[in-house]
Amino acid sequence: VQLQASGGGLVQPGGSLRLSCAASGTFSNINTMDWYRQAPGKRREFVARIISDGSTNYVDSVKGRFTISRDHAKNTMYLQMNSLKPEDTAVYYCKVAIGRSWTPYWGQGTLVTVSS
C-alpha cells in the first residue's frame, strides 16, 4: 500500500488549502482514514478521521474550520482547511488502517505553512 499526500503550501492567515491523500496498491477494505500533523518541535497529533461508514471526528482545535471527506471510488481522502491560523503550520500526514488486522500505513507528509 502506498499513500501519496499532496496539496500543502504557503498560505496567509485566514486562507484555505485542500490536502489530498491517494491510496494505491492491492488491499482489502479501508477501515479508517486519518490526518495527523506535526509542528516544528512538537509531537505528532491527530487532526481528523473518516470511518468507512462516513462518520467523522476532529481534534477540537480544527472543528468548524477543517472538513475531512473521502472518495471511495478513487481511494482518496481530502482535508479542506479553511480559516487557517499560524498555529496550523505543520507537516500533515495521512494514515489508513486496512483490513481485518487494521494494519496502519502512513504517507510521506505534506508541509502547510500559514504565514503573512
N, C-alpha and C positions, 0 to 999 in steps of 0.2 A: 504494500500500500504506500502510495506517495501522496503527500499533501503539498499543494502549491499555493502559498498565500501571496496576495498582491493588493495593491491599492493604497499603500502608505505614501506619505509625502509630507511636505511642509504646508501648513495652513495657518491662517491668522485666527486668533481667538474669536469665537462666535461662528466660525466657519464649519463646513461639513466635509466629510470624506466617506467613501464606501469601500470597505475591505471585502475581498473575496477569498475563498479557500476552496480549491477544487481537489477532490479525491480521485485518484486513478489507481488502476491495478485490478487484481482479482480479489474479491472479498464478498462476504455474505452481507447481511443487513447491517446498516449503520445504526447503532442504538442512540448515541448522543453525539452532538457536535458542539464544541465549546470554543470560546475565545478566552485567552489569557493575555496578560500583559506584564511586562517587566520594565519598570522605570530605572534610570541610572542609579545604582547604589541601593536598590530596593529588591525585595523578594518578588518572585513571580506571583501574580494574583489572578484569581478568577474574575472574569468580566461578565460573560453571558453564556447561556446554554440553550440549545433547542433539542428537544427529545423527538423520537420517531413519531409520536402522536401529534406533534406540532406545538406542544406546550413549551413555554419558555420561562427562564428566570434570569435575573440580573443582580449584580452587586449594587448596593444602594446608591453608590456614587454616580452611576450612569443611568439609573431609572428615569424615564421620561425624556432622555436625550439619545440613547442608543436603541437600535432595534435589530434583533437578530432574525434572520429568515433563512429558508432553505429551498433549493430547487432539487426535488428528488430525482428528476429525470437526468439532471446534469451532475448529480452527486456534488453539488456545490452549495456552500453556505455563504452568507453575506453578513456584514455588520455595518449598518447605516449609522453613522456617528454625526449628530447634529449638536449645535451649541457647544462646540469644542472649547475646552479650557486648557491653559498651560499645564495643569496637573494631569491631563490626559496623555501628555508626551511619554512615549514608551515604545518598546518593541512589542508588537502584537503577534501572538502565536495562535494558530488553530490546532485543535486536538479533536480526534474522533475516537470513539470506542466501538469496536466492531465484533459482531458475532456473539455466540453463546458464552464465550470466555471473556467478553468485554475487553478485548485486547486494545490497549491505547496506542495511538500513533500521533506524532507531533509533526507540524510543519516547520519550516525554517525561520519564520518570523518576518514581519514587515514593519519598518520604522515609521512611526507617526510623530511628527514634531509640530507642536502648537506654539507659535511664537509670532510676535509682531515685529 
